[in-house]
Amino acid sequence: MPRSNRPRGRKTTGDDSSALDIERLTLGWRRTETRRGLSYTVQPISAVNARKSYVCPGCGREIAPGVEHVAVWRADGVLGDEADLSGRRHWHTHCWRIA
């Protein structure tokens, strides 16, 4: 009988070290960047999760639904996390890199 090349599934050992980190999956690769002496939180938005239209503050053009981009907000604001998050802006990835 010929050999099958189909994956057979993996056996789990039951330890938590191999479990997926759900928070990391839902947040993507969130990172903190410093620009002009200020800290910003940068959250990549995948094309699948880009469901709304935004205007990029870097170039003034539309970020259409389905276009990969980044959401950016202050990481060190004095008014708190909620105020910082409500002030987030969606940028084209290229526009954020050159800003």
Legacy VTK file of the C-alpha trace (Angstrom):
# vtk DataFile Version 3.0
C-alpha trace
ASCII
DATASET POLYDATA
POINTS 99 float
0.000 0.000 0.000
1.416 3.446 -0.930
2.389 5.912 1.750
0.010 8.806 2.472
1.454 12.319 2.696
-1.517 13.781 4.521
-0.919 15.272 7.971
-2.297 13.043 10.708
-2.905 15.635 13.414
-0.783 16.215 16.446
-1.099 14.542 19.761
-1.454 16.894 22.710
0.440 16.330 25.892
-1.895 18.431 28.017
0.735 20.930 29.186
-0.063 24.667 28.943
3.243 25.558 27.306
1.978 24.378 23.917
-1.383 26.148 24.205
-1.954 29.164 21.969
-1.729 32.572 23.551
-5.205 33.913 22.696
-4.405 37.467 23.733
-1.397 37.588 21.405
-3.490 36.267 18.533
-6.244 38.819 19.038
-3.877 41.756 19.526
-1.544 40.979 16.656
1.993 42.282 16.989
1.252 45.387 19.041
4.422 47.306 19.767
5.594 50.600 21.232
7.567 53.042 19.086
9.152 56.383 19.923
8.815 59.298 17.511
10.093 62.800 18.242
10.460 61.981 21.923
6.897 60.639 22.339
5.877 56.991 22.808
3.186 55.546 20.561
1.440 52.201 20.560
1.288 50.757 17.034
-1.272 48.041 16.292
-1.160 46.403 12.839
-4.585 45.849 11.262
-4.727 42.953 8.805
-6.622 43.198 5.538
-9.183 40.702 6.857
-9.875 42.831 9.944
-9.952 46.167 8.069
-13.698 46.575 7.719
-14.152 50.360 7.796
-12.905 53.281 5.771
-10.472 55.786 7.371
-8.536 58.853 6.275
-4.773 58.565 6.763
-3.384 61.596 8.659
-0.055 61.151 6.871
-1.188 61.581 3.288
-4.846 62.590 3.599
-5.997 59.729 1.392
-8.595 57.096 2.175
-7.710 53.745 3.700
-10.341 51.561 2.072
-11.875 48.503 3.740
-9.717 45.443 3.121
-6.426 47.390 3.084
-3.771 46.439 5.621
-2.719 49.402 7.801
-1.773 50.398 11.381
-3.706 52.032 14.217
-1.556 54.400 16.285
-2.171 56.093 19.631
-0.149 57.758 22.379
1.331 55.309 24.854
2.324 57.857 27.460
-0.572 60.304 27.566
-1.343 62.072 30.834
-5.126 61.681 30.556
-5.107 57.891 30.835
-5.463 54.873 28.617
-9.083 55.511 27.603
-8.299 59.018 26.354
-5.239 57.746 24.494
-7.185 54.931 22.866
-10.037 57.242 21.831
-7.438 59.464 20.143
-6.060 56.696 17.942
-5.582 57.268 14.244
-5.389 54.815 11.353
-2.373 55.248 9.057
-1.174 53.581 5.884
1.777 51.446 6.978
4.104 53.289 4.596
2.933 56.718 5.778
3.592 55.777 9.411
7.095 54.520 8.565
8.112 57.797 6.925
6.353 60.111 9.426
LINES 1 100
99 0 1 2 3 4 5 6 7 8 9 10 11 12 13 14 15 16 17 18 19 20 21 22 23 24 25 26 27 28 29 30 31 32 33 34 35 36 37 38 39 40 41 42 43 44 45 46 47 48 49 50 51 52 53 54 55 56 57 58 59 60 61 62 63 64 65 66 67 68 69 70 71 72 73 74 75 76 77 78 79 80 81 82 83 84 85 86 87 88 89 90 91 92 93 94 95 96 97 98
